Amino acid sequence: MIRKINFRTLGCRLNHAESDAIQFGLQQVGYAIVNSKSEADLTIINSCAVTSQAEAKTRGAIAAARRISPNGKIAVVGCYSQLSPENLMNLAGVDLVLGNSEKYGIADFLATLENGHSELHVKKTIDGDSFPAAGQISKGSHTRALMKIQDGCDYKCSFCVIPQLRGASRSRNFQDCIEEARLLVDQGFNEIVLSGINIGSYHMENGKNFTDLVEGILTQTHLKRLRISSIEPDLIDDRLISIMRDNPRFCRHFHIPLQHGSNEVLGWMRRRYRVEHFVEKVYKIYEQVPGVCIGTDILVGYPGESDEHFHESRDLLKELPLAYFHVFRYSPRPGTVAAQLKDSVSVPIKKERSEKLRQLSKMKKNRFIRPFINREISVLFEKKTKMGLYQGLSDNYITINVYSENSLVNHIETVKILSIRGAELQGELVGG
């Protein structure tokens, strides 16, 4: 009998939001959720397929589940399931494969697993509503809730498989979002992160857009902090920037994918902006929102990327007021335009380029956080570390550690910053 279930979630914040909602739904019908390292009757792996490395991590998670729970069942759901369902079904230990349209209904398939049968259910075409039922809350951590507001993408970037795996852009009902935010606040959550595949494309038939939703949550709830996940540069409007500047409850953090610093490569990628537009947007945010943290995504090794293209990208990253960047090595994805191109960049060169950018990112992060020494910052504390310190995030995405004899989890406190340790700040409670 399946009684105890654990989860392993790979990939983006949206995947984590969906895992949290699925977990909540299973708890509501009587299943016990245990730690991912604990033995369970069923392990649910919410998979990622954005890169070949992500696929490998999913296969690694399957192997780990077999090791931790040798007598347990394994279900794989999500993007890798959508991309290669038959390949997953043939892996040792996998009993259930569900695509992105079926994963919220996983409880309906558990009786089949208990009877010793294997199942594969993946709709080739993803459409319609793919949002959790009302009240099936995406809780995230104990302090930060991940709220899914949008799914799918209408952009056709040449390297990206996500539109095939997630379908066309769809937005969650505006009022449902407001009501869920209120419910999360009532449950004691101090921060909500708006999550989706392309959140800036959020829109309703009545004309309400993403900025309207941000404004609605801030004005119609008592939420203490609202944060947004990654947003495309062409979808950030001036009003959104103004709200961030004027409302201290709107976290000063933009993650804006650049992907490349060469206009020629951006053209090959079929991105909807050029370098000058990205630069203008970043400086507008930087100049209008004091203390803002701006991060980005960078892809290295796209087919045809020359040394000159790479240096152009690296030089741009050096120049811009960015706090950090996530670096990815290009890998061809089935069914994409780029997969048909000859991959002219060798793996060693991809690794070398990505390492150079990661080192640059570390330098940029240090440069961003250093000016906060001797300043006071508001911190939402999330956990107690193995070192005995309480750790949390500032609204502008800085990790901060303090010592306290009393529990600080889910408390927002003012901290005076004393020093830097790695990519984190160390401080002391003001008045504590």
N, C-alpha and C positions, 0 to 999 in steps of 0.2 A: 504494500500500500504506500502511496505517496503522501507523506505528511510533512516532511522537512524539505525545504527548497532553498538553494542558494543561487546567487546571481554573479555572473561575470560580465562586465560591460566594457566594450572597447569603443574607441573613436570619440566622436564629438559630444558636446554638451546635450544635443538633442537626444542622442542615444541614451545618455544617462537620465534625462527627463522621462523618456519613455519607459526605461527599466523601472524607475521609481513608481510610475503610474501602474505598470503591470504588477509590480510587487504589492502595491496598495490594494489592487483589485483581488489578488490571490489571498491576501490577509483577510479581506472582508468575507470570503467564503470559507475561511477556516484553516488555511494552510499556514504553517509556521515558517518564517523566513530566518535563516541562519547565516552566519558569517561565511564569506566566500571560501575561507580556508577550513571550514568545518565540514565534516562528512554529512551528506544529504541524500535523500531519496531521489532528488531530481536537481540537476544543475541546468539553469537557463543561461545560455550565452547569447547576449545581444551583440551581434557581429558588426564588423566594419569592412568595407571593401574599397575605400578611397584610394589606396595604394596597394602594391603587391606586399609591402611590409605589413600592412594592416591585415591582409589575408593570412599571412604567416603567423601573426599574433593570435588570430582566431583559432588556427590549428593548434597553436601552443596552449591556448585556453582549454581546448578539448582534451589534450593530453594531460593537462593539470587536473581537470575534472575526473578523468579516469583514475589518476593516481590518488587523489584525495577521497573519492567515493567509488571504490572499485565495484560496488554492488548497486550503484545508483544509475538512474537513467540520465541521458543528456539530450537537451533540446537546444537547437541553434535557430535563432530568429534574426530578422533584420536584413541588412544590406548584403552581406556575403551570401545569405540564403537566397536573396532575390537574384543575385548574379549567377551563382553556380549551385543550384539546389541538388542536382544529381551527384555532383562531386562530393558535397558535404554528406549526403545520405550514404555514400559508399565508404566514408571514414569509419574506422573501428570505434565502436562505442556510441555513435550517434543514433538516437532513436526517433527523433522528431525534428523536422525542418519546416519552419513557417516563414513566409515572406512578410513584407512590410504591411500588406493589407490584412494579414491573418493574426499577427502577433498579439493584439489586444484580446483576442478570443482564445488564448492558449488554455484557459481552464476547461474549455469544451473538449480538448483533446487528451486530457490527462487520464480519463477512464480507459481509453484505448491503450495507453502506455501501460497501465496497471494490468491489462489483460495480455501483455507480452507482445503487442503488435507495434510495428514501426509505421510512421506516417510522414508523408511529404505533401504539403499544401502551399503552393506558391502561385498566385495569379500573375500572369505575364503582364497584364495591363493594370497599372495602379491608378485608381481614380476615386472620386467621392470623398467622404469624410474619413480621415485617419487620425482623429483626435480622441483622447480618452473621454469616457463618459463623464457627465457632470458630477463633480465631487470625487472623481477618481484622481486624487491629487498627486502631482509630481513633486515629491518632497525634497529630493536632493539630500543635503546634509541636515543635521539637526538645527542649523541656523539659517541656511540659505536654501530657498525652494527654487527649483527649475520649472518654469511654466512654459509649456509648448503652446505657441500662438500661431504657428505657420508650418507648413510642410511642402515639400516639392520645390522645383525651380524651373523657370521658363528660360533661363539663360542657357546658351549652348556653347560653353567654353570648350575648346577643341580637345582638352586633356581630361575633362571631367566626366565621370560615369554616373554621377549622382542623379541627373534628370532621368536616366533609365531606371534607377533603383527606387526613386521616390516619386516619380510622376510630375505632373504639372503643379505649379504653385497653387496652394489652397490656404485659406485663412480661417482661423477659428472665429466663431461668432463673437462679436465685440462685447456684448453684455455678459456672455459666458466667461470671458477673460476677466472682466471687472468682478464678477461674482466669485470666481475662484480666488482672485487676489484678496478679496475681503475675507474669504474663508481661511486662507493661509494666515492672514494677519490675526484673525480670531484664535487660531491655533498656536500663536506665539512666534511665528517666523518674523524676523526683523529685516530680511532681504529677499527679494524675488529677482531672478534672472530670466529675462524674456528670451526664449530659445526657439530656434527653427532652422531650416535649411537656408533660407534667404529672407530674414525677418524684415528687411527694409521694404520688401515687396508686399507686405501685409496691406490688404484693402478689403473694404466691404462694399456691397452694392449701393449703399446709401452715401458713398463717397468718403467714408472715414478711412484714414490711412494709418501708417505706423506711428507717426508723430501724434495723431489724435489719440491713439491707444495709450501711449506713454503719458500724455497729458491727462487722459481719463483716469488712469490708475492713480496718479499723483493727487488729483483733485477729489476723487470719489472714494478714496480709502485713507486709512491712517498709517499706511506702510512707512516704515522708517527709512528704508533704502531700496531703490530700484536700480537694477543694473541691466545692461543689454549685452547680448552675445555678439558675435561677429556680424558686421554689416557692410555691404558693398559701398564703395566710395560714391558711386553715382546716385545712391538712394538716401544720402544724408542731406536733409534740407536745412535751411538757415534757422527755421523755427526750432528744430530739434537741438541745434547747437545753443540757441538762446535759452531753451528750457534748462539745459545742463548748466549753463552759466548762471542762471538766476535762481534755480531751485536746489538747495543743498541736499535734498533727499534723492536727487538723480545723480548716481555715482559718476564721477569724473573719469570715465574710462571708455575709450573707443578702441575696438579691434577692427582694423580696416584692411582687408586683403589687398596687397599690391600685386603679388605674384611675380612681377619682373620690373626692372628699372629701365628696360629698353623698349622704345616704342615699336621697333620692328618686331621684337618677340611678342609684345602685347598684341600686335596685329595678328601674328600667327596663332596666338592663343584664343583669338576672337573675344577678347575682353572688351567691355563697353565703355572704356575710358582710355585716355593716354596719360603719359607721365605728367605733363603739365597740369592736367585736371586733378590728379592725385595730389601733387605738390600744393596746388592752390587750396584744396580742401584741408589738408593737414595743417598748413599755416593758419588758415582761418580759425580752425578749432584751437590751435596752440595759442593764438593771440587773444582769443575771446574767453577762454576758459582757463584761469590760472591754476597751475598744479595738475593739469589734466595728464593722464597716462594714455599714450597712443601706441598701440602695437600693430603688427602686421604679419602677413604670411608671405613667404618667398619660396618660389620653386626654382631649383637649379637643375641643369642638365636637360632642358627641353630640347627636342630634336633640332639641330641647327644652331644651338647656342654656342657662339664662338668665345674666345678669350676676351675679345673686345666687348661683346654683349655682357659677359659676366662682370668685367671691370666697370662698365657703365652702370650696372645694377648696384654693385658694391659701393661705388662712389656716391650714388644717390642716397643709399642707406646711411652712409657716413654723414651726409649733409643734413638730412631731415631730422627734426626734433622727435624722434621715435624713442620709446623707452625699451623696447624689446622687439624681436621678431622670431616667429616660428619658421624653421627652415625645413623644406621637404625636398627629397630627391625624386625627380621625375621617374615614373614607371608607367609603361603603356597599359591602358585599361581597355578591355574588350569592347568593341562597338563604338569607340570614340574616333574622331577624325585623326587625332594625333597618332593613334595606334597604327595607322596605315603609313606613317612616315618612317623613314629609316632613322633609327636611333644613333645619331652620329657622335654622341658623347659617351665615352667609356665610363664604366663603373668607377675606376680609380679617380678619374677627373671629377665625377659627380661627388665622390666622398671628399676629395680635397676642397672643392668649392663650398660644399655645405659646411665643412669644418671651419673654413675661414669666416663664413658668415655667422656661425654660432659663436665664435670668439669675438667677433665684432658686436654681436648682440649682448654678450656679457659686459663688454666695455660700456655700451650704451645704457644698460640697466644700472650699472654702478654710477654712471654720470647722472642718471635721472634721480636715484634715491639719495645721493650724497648731500644735496642741499637741504634735506629734511632733518639732518642732525641738529640738535638743540631746539627743534621746533616741536610744537604740540600737535598731535594728530588724533582724530577720532577713529577707533578700531572696533570692529565687530569680531569678537573672539569665537573661535570654532572648536578648538580642541586643546587638550593637554599633551605635550610632546613627551617622547621618551626621556628627554633631558629634564623633565619636570617643569618646563615653561609653558605658559599659555600662549597660543598662537592664533593670530587673526589677520584680517585684511582691512586696510584702509579703504575708503571709498574709491581712491585712485589706484587700487590694485597693487599695493605694497604689502608684502608679508612682514608682520611685526611680532616679536616675541617679548614677553615680560614675565617676571616672577610675581606670584601672588599666593598667599596662604589660603585664600578663598577662591572657590570656583568662579571662573569668568566666562564659562561657556554660554553662548547666546546673550552675552552682555555687550553693550556698546559703551566703551570707556575712553576717556581722554588719556593719551600716553605722551610723555616727553621722550623724544628720541635721543639716545646716548651714543650709539655706535653702529657700525656696519659689520656684519658677519656674512661673508659670501654675498648672496643676492637678497639677504634679509636684513631688517633693521632690528636692533635691540633697544629696549626702552624701559621706562618705569612709569607706573600709574601716577597720574597727577593727583595729589592729595591722598594717595593710598599708602 
